[in-house]
Amino acid sequence: MVWDEEARTYTVIGDVVNTAKRLEGATPAGEITISDAVYSRLDSKLMVKPRQEIALKGKAEMLTAWQLISLIIS
């Protein structure tokens, strides 16, 4: 094995990362789920349908989520 001193490793931590991981874990295979925060910023460019709200560990409020159906290209 050759050790590459130029190689870098990175770690991402924090609330946003934890939320994204739990959102990903609640998404069925072959589908894309987006949070309400993403949807609210891009709503005019997305066709979505609502998902059931998702309970997140350590959060008092449920997460509103959307299934991405398609992008609207204009």
N, C-alpha and C positions, 0 to 999 in steps of 0.2 A: 504494500500500500504506500502510495506517495502522498505526503502531506503538502498541501498547497498553502503556503503562507499568505497568499493573496485572497484566499477564500474568506468569505464573510458569512456570518449567520445573523439572522434578524428575528426578533420576537416582538409580537404586538400584543399588548394587554390593555385592559380597561373595559369600562361599561359598554361602550359601543361594540367592541369586539365580542363580548359575552352575549349581547343582544343579537348580533348577527349570527353567531353560532347556534343559538337557540331557535332563531327563525329558520335557519338552514335545516336544523334537525326536525322541524315540524313540517317541512315541505316534502310532499310525495315525490317519488322518483319521476324524472322527466318533466317536472313542472318548475316554474320560477315563481317565488313569492317575494313580494316587496313590502316594506313597512309603509305605514301611513305617512311618515315623514318624506319618504322618497316619492310616493304617489302625489302628495300635496305640491311638490315642486315640479313634477312632470305631468300632471294630470291631463293636460291638453295634448300630450304626445303619446299617451298610453291607452290601450284598451284593456280593461281589467274586469275581474269579477271579485266580489268580496269573499273572504275566507272567514272561518270562525275566528273569533278573537283567541289569542294565544296567552296562556298563563306563563309568566316568566319567573323563574326562581329568583327570590330576593326583591321582587317588584310588587308593589301593592296594586297597581293598575294592570289591566289586561292590555295586550298589544293588538292594535287593529292592523290587519294584514290584508293584502290583495294578491290574487293570482294574476300574473301577467299573461294576457292572451296574445297581444301583438303590439307592435309599435305603429303609430300613425305617422306616416311620412307625407309631408306636404311640400 
